[in-house]
Amino acid sequence: QAPVFRYDPKSDSSVWESRIRIASNSYIWITPDPRGYVWLATQEGNLVRFDVLTGTPRYYRLPPGKHMIRCLFVDRDGIVWLGDDNDGVYRFAPADATILNIKPVASGRKGLNHPWAFSITQDLQGNIFVGTMGGGVNVFNLRQKEFHLDNVSQPIREVNGILLDSRDRLWIGTFDDGLFVFNKNRSLIHHIDEGSDI
């Protein structure tokens, strides 16, 4: 079992959280949600919702497959998004425990354009941004209920990490081309690489 440790700032010590039990080699991501739960995901597709107040874990599992979970994100509505190294993106709704696998589509069609989803975030309008390792940044439009390629950052193909900050600026960390920062109008304002003076 992969151990989970909880840090106690009062005692400045780490405590093993023995109530969470999953047969796994590692937890890849841990993140809180708007309702106060803590979510944990393993590489193999195990998902845990931990109630911090009661100490109660609840377990979920992605459909059978060769999973390699790369990221975990909980949006403002409490929907859980997972990026997979093989199957694109999984959308999990805790209210009814439904799981939707959004698989990549063929080139030229609307939809997720690459199977390797490495990072996920959300903008101020509620749209979901997915950074892929080979297909750039894809955006899930909540109104249209579909993915499309983010045209502003289209030249960036290999995305390690993405973040939308409180000012709706888009930060894109790449595999080998440094860090790109776009303002809320999606104009490039910074490109920081190993030669930059910062």
C-alpha positions in Angstrom: 0.0 0.0 0.0 1.1 3.5 -0.8 1.2 5.5 2.5 -0.4 8.9 2.8 1.0 11.4 5.3 -0.8 14.4 6.8 1.1 17.3 8.1 0.1 18.8 11.4 1.3 22.4 11.7 0.5 22.6 15.4 3.0 19.8 16.2 5.2 20.5 13.1 5.1 16.8 12.3 3.8 14.3 9.7 1.2 11.7 10.6 0.5 8.6 8.6 -3.2 8.7 7.5 -3.9 5.0 8.1 -7.6 5.3 7.2 -6.8 5.6 3.5 -6.0 2.2 2.1 -5.3 1.4 -1.6 -3.1 -1.3 -3.1 -0.9 1.0 -5.1 2.7 2.0 -5.6 2.2 5.7 -5.6 -0.2 8.6 -5.3 0.4 11.0 -8.2 -1.9 13.9 -7.2 -3.6 15.2 -4.1 -5.9 18.2 -4.3 -8.8 19.8 -2.3 -12.2 20.6 -3.7 -14.6 23.5 -3.1 -16.7 21.4 -0.6 -13.8 20.7 1.7 -12.9 17.1 0.6 -9.4 16.0 -0.4 -9.0 14.0 -3.5 -6.2 11.5 -4.2 -5.4 9.7 -7.5 -3.0 6.9 -8.2 -1.2 6.1 -11.4 -3.4 3.1 -12.0 -6.7 5.0 -11.9 -7.7 4.6 -8.3 -9.5 7.7 -6.9 -10.1 8.5 -3.2 -12.4 11.2 -1.8 -11.3 11.9 1.8 -13.6 13.7 4.3 -11.1 15.6 6.5 -13.7 16.4 9.2 -14.9 12.8 9.7 -11.8 11.0 8.5 -13.9 8.9 6.1 -12.5 7.8 2.7 -14.6 6.9 -0.3 -13.2 4.9 -3.1 -13.7 5.0 -6.8 -12.1 3.3 -9.8 -11.7 4.3 -13.4 -13.0 1.7 -16.0 -10.5 -1.1 -16.7 -7.6 -0.1 -18.9 -3.9 0.5 -19.1 -4.0 3.7 -17.1 -1.1 6.1 -16.4 -2.8 9.1 -14.6 -0.7 12.3 -15.0 -2.9 14.9 -13.3 -5.9 15.5 -11.2 -8.0 18.7 -11.1 -11.3 19.6 -9.3 -13.3 22.4 -11.0 -15.5 25.0 -9.3 -18.5 22.8 -9.6 -16.8 19.9 -7.9 -16.3 17.9 -11.1 -13.1 15.8 -11.0 -10.9 15.8 -14.1 -8.1 13.3 -14.7 -5.5 13.4 -17.4 -4.3 10.0 -18.7 -1.2 9.0 -20.6 -3.2 6.7 -22.9 -6.9 7.6 -22.9 -7.0 11.4 -22.9 -9.2 12.9 -20.2 -11.7 11.4 -17.7 -14.5 13.5 -16.3 -15.9 12.2 -13.0 -19.1 13.6 -11.4 -19.2 12.7 -7.7 -22.9 13.4 -7.3 -23.9 10.3 -9.3 -20.5 8.7 -9.7 -20.6 8.8 -13.5 -17.4 8.7 -15.4 -17.0 10.1 -19.0 -13.9 9.2 -21.0 -13.1 12.0 -23.5 -10.9 10.2 -26.0 -8.7 12.0 -28.6 -10.2 12.4 -32.1 -8.7 12.0 -35.5 -6.7 14.9 -36.9 -8.8 17.7 -38.4 -11.9 17.0 -36.3 -13.2 19.0 -33.3 -12.3 17.4 -30.0 -9.3 16.5 -27.8 -6.4 16.2 -30.2 -3.9 14.1 -28.3 -4.0 11.1 -25.9 -1.4 12.4 -23.4 -3.0 14.8 -21.0 -0.4 16.1 -18.6 -2.1 19.1 -16.9 -5.6 20.6 -16.4 -6.9 24.0 -15.1 -10.0 26.2 -15.4 -10.4 29.9 -16.5 -12.7 32.5 -14.9 -15.5 31.6 -17.4 -15.4 28.0 -16.3 -13.8 26.5 -19.4 -11.4 23.6 -18.9 -7.9 23.9 -20.3 -5.9 20.7 -20.9 -2.2 20.7 -21.6 -1.0 17.7 -23.7 2.4 16.4 -24.4 2.3 16.7 -28.2 -1.0 18.4 -29.0 -0.6 21.7 -27.3 -3.4 23.3 -25.2 -6.9 22.1 -25.7 -10.0 23.9 -24.3 -13.3 22.3 -23.2 -16.0 24.9 -23.9 -18.7 24.4 -21.3 -21.4 25.9 -23.5 -20.6 23.9 -26.5 -19.6 20.8 -24.5 -16.6 20.0 -26.7 -12.9 20.4 -27.0 -11.1 22.7 -29.4 -7.4 23.7 -29.9 -6.4 26.9 -28.2 -5.4 29.0 -31.2 -3.3 31.6 -29.2 -0.9 29.0 -27.9 -1.1 26.7 -30.9 2.7 26.8 -31.7 3.4 25.3 -28.3 3.0 21.5 -28.7 4.6 19.8 -25.6 3.0 21.1 -22.5 4.2 20.0 -19.1 2.0 22.2 -17.0 -0.6 25.0 -17.3 -2.1 27.5 -14.8 -4.7 30.2 -15.1 -4.2 32.7 -12.3 -6.6 35.1 -10.5 -6.1 37.6 -13.3 -7.0 35.0 -16.0 -3.4 35.0 -17.3 -2.4 31.7 -18.9 0.9 30.2 -17.8 2.3 27.4 -20.0 5.3 25.3 -18.9 6.8 23.4 -21.8 9.0 20.3 -22.1 12.0 22.1 -23.7 11.0 25.7 -24.6 10.7 27.4 -21.2 7.7 29.2 -19.8 5.1 31.2 -21.7 2.7 33.7 -20.1 -0.3 35.2 -21.9 -2.6 38.0 -20.6 -6.3 37.7 -20.3 -6.7 38.7 -23.9 -4.3 35.9 -24.8 -1.5 38.1 -26.0 2.0 36.8 -25.2 3.6 39.0 -22.4 6.5 36.8 -21.3 8.6 34.0 -22.7 11.1 32.8 -20.1 13.7 30.2 -21.0 17.1 29.2 -19.6 18.8 32.2 -21.2 16.3 34.8 -19.8 17.5 37.3 -17.3 14.8 37.2 -14.5 
